Amino acid sequence: MESSNVAATSTRLPGLDTLRALAILLVFAYHYQGFVSGEATFGLASELGWTGVDLFFVLSGYLIGHQLLRTAASPSGLSLPRFWARRLLRTVPAFWVVLALYLLFPAVMGGREPPPWWRFVTFTQNIQLIPGTAFSHAWSLCIEEQFYLVLPLLVAIGVRQRLPRWLGWALIAAGTVAAMVWRHHLWTRYGSIAGGEIAGYYPNVYYSTLCRADEFLPGLAIAMFRHHQPLLWQRALAHGQAWLLAGVVAVGTMFAALSAGYYTDEVGYGMAMTTVGYSLMAWAWAVLLMAALCPGSALHRWRVPGAAALALWSYSIYLTHKPLAHIANNLLMAQGVDRTSLITVAVASLASLLGGWLLHVLVERQGLALRDRWWPDARPGFAAQGVAQPGDKLGSIS
């Protein structure tokens, strides 16, 4: 989202918009089950909608990785202060508005008392987060902001020290394996109902930076592939339909595996799905991301109705959808409307959509205008590439 709204609207990549829209819809379906209906209202999307987080992380890994590598190779070079300033103005204004509402009206917004405000401001709220506290879904935004802090430093060090490119691939492999090993260790402590320590699964595994940060790496790997292997990249782009078929099969396979083995009643979380499932789900989404980037792929060409708008508003929808759905449900229940009814689905969905749009227009867009006025993008022609556009802050979801 490094260009103006007007310039970017005509250069958006439909495939990326479709994936963003899919991610926010999955997360909405998951949260709707947990905080409104109490049942799988949207079927498998309700049960496995949390995987929309993985998709957002993969998209962020690609977009931010591509932006950093492109900037580092430009004549102006990579400016860390400029990057961080632009990121903060992209993220913070809308986040702070919603945070203020949660701090002032936690019960109305749909949760227990939130953690201390400084945990949100420093983006450390995800550390040992207790499920059910107010604004708990900001956990993934915290991990994203931590990613935005660390990755530019690594890229800057690599450029300054002229480190070999193979080292980047080695770090991606090592990071993925390390996350799997760490998750397996934590599963032995918190994965089983026996002993009662399963209550620590979410604070120590699901919300943990060390357990989830490897999900950015598949997207980063695609960005590195694009920049470091341009000839192979062009060859890969020629097989869009094959990437699409492989992506659909990969995601479908992971959905089937997660549905069967992620969590078992009276047993606990599955060892395989905890150890390798998070990583494999992210790599499966990455295959679909490759399809979205291939000009010959149907995913790249098709403009799904409404996907561009959902992608553009996805960050603001993410911030507001849980409290607005909760408020809509409470108002309807006070009028005798059952929380599982289609009326509740329609009203809660519409409230989430309108609330996200309103936050985007009144706050998010103003932050972008200030960002482009104070720290304009120094890369010539970047806005015309359709790589980072309104909605490129993919949001921390869930």
N, C-alpha and C positions, 0 to 999 in steps of 0.2 A: 504494500500500500504506500508506494513511494511516489505517487503522482496525484494530481488533482482529481476530484470526482469526475469532472467533465472529460478530461483526457483519458482517464482509465476506463470509463464506461464502454467506450468503443473498442478497447484493446484487451478486454478480459478474455481469459482462456476458459471456454465452456466446460472443459473437462475438470479443471480445478474447481470451478464454481459448483459443479455437480457433486464432487467429493466433499466440499465444505458443507453443502446443503445436506448431504447424506449424514455427515458427522453430527450436525446440530439436531437433525431429526432423530437419530439414534439416541442421543443423550436425552432429548426431551421425552422420548418413549420410556427410557429407563427411569428417569426421575418421576414421571407421571405415575408409574407403578408404585414407586417407593413413597411418594409424598401426597398422592391424591387418591387413586383408586384402590390400592392395596392388592391388585391383581394384574395379570399380564394383559392389560387392555389392548396392546398392540402386538400380542403374540410373541414371537421370538425376538422382535425388536425391543420389547419391554424387558425380556430376560437378559439379553446380551447387548443392550444399548450402551452399556459402559464401554464397549469397544470403540465407540465414537471418540473417546479420549485418545486411544491409540492412533486413530486416523488423524486427529488434529495434531498430535505430536509428530507424526511422520511428515505431514504437510509443512509444519513449522520447520522441521529439520531441513527439508529441501529448500524452502523459500529463503530462510535466513542463511543457510549455507551457500546457496547460489548468490545471494546478495553480497555476502562477505567476500567470497572468492572473486566475484566480478569486480568489486570495488578494489580489492587488493591488487588486481592486475591492471587497474586503470592508471593513467598518468598521475592523477591526484593522490592515489594510494588510499589506504584504510586509515581513517581517523576514528579512534575509539571514542573520544568525547562526542563527536558528531553522531556516531552510531547509537550510543547510549542515550543521548539527548532525544534523538528521533524516536527511539523505542519507547522511552518514558512518556513522551507526549502522545504516542499512539495508544498506550495502554492505560496510563494513570487517570486521566480526567474522568472517564466513564466509571472506572473502578472506584475512585474515591467518592463519587456521587452515590453509588449503590452501597458502598461501605458505610457512609454516613447514615443512610437510612437504616441499615442493619444495626448500627450502634445506638441509634435513637429509638428505634421501634423493633427490637428483636422478636418479640412475641407476634406482632402483626406480620412480620416478614417470614415467619414460619420456622423458628428454631429456638433452641435454648440459648442462654446467654453466649455471645460470641467470645472467642479468645481475646486477650488484650489487643488493643488497637495497634500497638507497635509490631505485633506479629504479622499483621497484614501489610503495614507500611514497609517493613523490611523483607517482605515476601518469604517469611519463615513459618507461616501459619500451618503449612503441611506437616511440619516436624512434630511427630507424636500427636497428631490431630485426633481428637475424640469424635467419632461419628455422631451426627445429630446436632452438633453445635451450630449456631447461626452462621450462615454464609460458609458452610463447610465446603461447598463446591469450588471455592477459590483455591483449593489445594493445588489443582493442576496449573492455574495461573502462576502460583509460586514456583512450581518446577520449571515452567517456561521462562520466567524471569531469571531464574538461576542459570538456565541454559544460555540466555542472552548475555549473561555476565561472563560465563566461562568460555564459550566458543570463540568470541572475538579475540580474547586474550590468547588462546591457542593459535588462532590463525595469524595474529600479529607476531607472535614468537616464531612461528614457522617461517614467515616471510622474512623477518629480520635476520634469523639465523640460517636462512637458506637450507632448511631441513629437507631431506629427500621426501618425495611424494609417497613412497611406499610406507613411510612411517605413519602417515595418515590412515592408510588402509589397515596397518597393524594395530593402531589405536582403536579403530572401529571394531575389529575382531576381538581385541582384548577386552574392550568395554562390554561387548555383548556377552562374552564368556564369563567375565567377572560378575555381571548382573545375575546370570543364571546360577552361578555358584553361591552367591550371597542369598538369593531367593530360596535356594534349596536349603541352606543352613537355617534360614528363618522359618521355613515350612516345618522343619523338624521340631521347632519350638511352639509355633502358633497355628499350625495347619489342622490339627485334630481336635475334635470336640473333647476327647478323653483328656482329663486333667484340667479342663476349663480355661486353658490359656488361649483358646481360639479368639477371645475378645481382643487379643493383641494383634490379630491378623491385619486389620485395616490400618491402625497406627504404624505398624512396623513394616508392612509389605505394600498394601494397596496405595497408601498415601506417601510412601517413602521415595525420596529423590533417588537414592542409590538403587532402588528396585525398579524404578520406572524410567529413569533418564535414558536408558539404552534404546527406548522406543523412538527417540529422535534420530538415532544413527542410520536406520535405513534411508530416510529422506536425505540425510547428509551424504550418504554414500552415493545416491543418485546425483546430487549436486557435484560431488567430486568427479564422478564418472563423466559428467557433462563437460567439466572444465579441464580435466587432466587427460582425458582420452577422447579428443574431439572426433577422430576418424571412426573409432569404434562406436561412439555415441551416434553419429549419423547413420551407421549401419543398423544399430539397434532401433532407431526411430522408423526404419523402413518396415518394421514388422509389428505394426500397431495392433492388428486384429489378433495376432498370436499372443501379444502381451495381455490384451483384454481377456482372451479366453483363459490364459494362465492365471490372471488375477481373480477372475470369477471363481475358478476352481479352487485356488488357494484360500480365498476368503470363505467360500462355502465349506471347504474342508475344516478350516479352523472353527467356524461356527458350529459345525457338527461335533467336533472334538470338545469344544467348550461346553456345549449343551449337555454332553454326556459325562464329562469328567471334571468340570471346573469346581462344582460344589455338590456334595451328596448329603442329603438329610441324614441326621444322626451319625454321620461319619466325619464330615468336615471338608476342607479344600483339598483337591487332588494334587498329589505330588508332581506329576508331569506337567499339569497345567500351570501350577505355580512356578515351577523351575524354568520351563521353556515356553509355556503358553503365551505369556505376555510378549516375549521377544518374537515368537513365530507369528503372532497376530499382527504385529507391527510390520514384519517383513512381507506378510501377505498383502496388507494394505499398500505397501511400497510397490508391489507388482502392478496393482491397479493404478497407482500414481504414474508409473512408467507408461501405461496405456493412455492415460489422460494427456501425456506430453507428446505422444506420437501423432503426427498429422493424419495418418491413415486410419487411426482408430475411430470407431463409432463413438466412443466416450469423449474423444477430443472434438469431434465434429458436431455432435448433437447439442442443441441448446434446449435443455429441459425447462419447460415453462415454470417460472418462479424460482429456479435455482440461483440465478444471478442475484435476485433480491435477498434470498435467504443467506447467500454467501456474504453479501455486502453488510448485512445486519447481524451476522452470526455472533460476533463478539458481544454486542449489546444484548442480543437474545440470550446468550449464555449467562450473562450477568443477572438478568432479570426474570428468566422463565420460571425458576423454582418459587420465588416469593409470589409472583403474580398468579401462578397456578394454584398455590396454596390459598391466597386471598380469595380468588374466584370460587374455589371449592367451598370455603367456609361460608361465603355469602349465599351460595346456592343451597347448602345444607340447612342454613337458617330458614330458607323458604320451603324446606321439605323435599328438595331435589336430591335424589340418591347420588352418592359420589361415583358410582359406576355407570351412570346414565350417559347416553350420547349427548344430552344437553350439557353436561359438565365437561365432556371432552371438547365440544365445540366452543364453549365459552372460555375454558382455560386455554385452549390453543389460540383462540383469537386474542385474548388478553396478552399472552406471551408474545405473539407476533407484533401487536400494536405497541406494547411496552418497549420491545427491542427497537422497533423503528423509531419511536419517540426519543429514546435515549441516544440512538445513533444521530438523529437530526439535531437535537438540541445540545448535545455534549460532545459525542465522539467526533463528529464532523468539525466542530469548532476547534478541538484539540489538533486535528490534522491541519487545519488552516494555519494555526499558530506555529506548528512544527515546520510547515513549508515556508512560512514567512521568516522565522528565526534561524532555522537550519535547513535551507533548501538542499535538495539532493545535488551533489556535485558531479554525478556521473552523467555525461552527455548521452542523450537518447534513451535513458533507462525507462522513462515513462512510456515510451513507445513500444517497449518489448512485451508488455502484457504479463510480466513475471510477478511483480508485486504491486497490488492494486488495492483499492478500498476493499476491506475484508481480509487482507493478507495476514493480519494478526488473528490467527486461527482460534485463539481463545483457549483458556483452560476450562475444560468441560468436565462435569460430573461432581 
